[in-house]
Amino acid sequence: MVGNHDSGDDEGYEDKIKDNTSWDAKAGDTLLVPSGPSGNHLFIVLFDPQSPIDISFGKKLHLAQVNFTSVRSGMNYDSTCIVEPGDHSFITHKSYVNYSRLRYEEYEPIKRGVQNGRLLLHEPVTYDLLCRIREGAITSNKTPTFVKYEIQKLCEYLKMTKSA
């Protein structure tokens, strides 16, 4: 059985990585997404696939994802959620969660991208890091307004239904 990362259970994840044709997104999963000359960016799935609360998004399942971006000397960056080496194996130097580039996209095209190998699975984030990232999505003034409501409602729902 594949672990449910919303509950903090990572058991069985290695089996899931080996067979990307059976991948079903879970909160905390990470995807390497091609991103131009700099290579791949690591995107973090914030919640299990969800039907949007706001009907203007339609009724298809959606994924909310954010990425880690390296902190460079002299740059301005969103310090809401800083990630250091040791927080995740992909992180080799100080980085931040780039809420300004948060994606809220239909799930099926992402799933197909994983299945056909265009998007690569990486090790999931820990439950503690996932919670920090979610909280930051609500508090950051860089999170796009159009999706902040969705994230707030999903976090409220999780707090009501789980003791995490």
Residue, then its C-alpha position, 0 to 999 in steps of 0.5 A: m500500500v502507498g503511504n498517505h503523506d497527509s497523515g505523515d505515513d511514508e511507508g511504501y513510498e519506494d515501491k511507488i517511485k519504481d512504478n510511476t504508471s500507478w502514481d496517484a498524487k498524495a500531499g507531500d509528494t515531490l516532482l522534478v519539473p523541467s524549467g529551462p536552462s537551470g534544469n529541474h525545479l522541485f515542486i511539492v504537492l500541498f494536498d491530495p488531489q481536490s475538487p475546487i471549492d471555487i466553482s470557477f475552477g471547474k469540477k475536475l480534480h486539482l493539485a496545488q504545488v509550490n517550488f523551492t527556489s535558491v536564495r542568491s546573494g543580494m536578491n529579494y525573496d519571500s522569507t515566509c518559509i526558508v528551507e535549509p540543507g537537511d530539510h529535504s535531500f534535494i536542498t543543497h543550500k539555503s532556499y525559499v518556498n516560492y509562493s508567487r509561483l504557486r500552481y493550482e492546476e488540473y490533476e490529470p495532465i500532471k498525472r500523465g506527465v509522471q506516467n510518461g516520464r516528463l515529470l519525475l518523482h522525487e522523495p516526499v517532504t516530511y510531514d513537518l515540512l509539509c505543514r510549514i509550507r502549507e502555513g506559509a501559503i496562507t500567511s505569505n503575501k506572495t501567494p496568489t489571491f485567486v488560490k489563497y481561499e482554496i488553500q485556507k479552506l483545505c487547511e481548515y477542512l484538514k484540521m476539522t477531520k484530522s488531528a494533525 
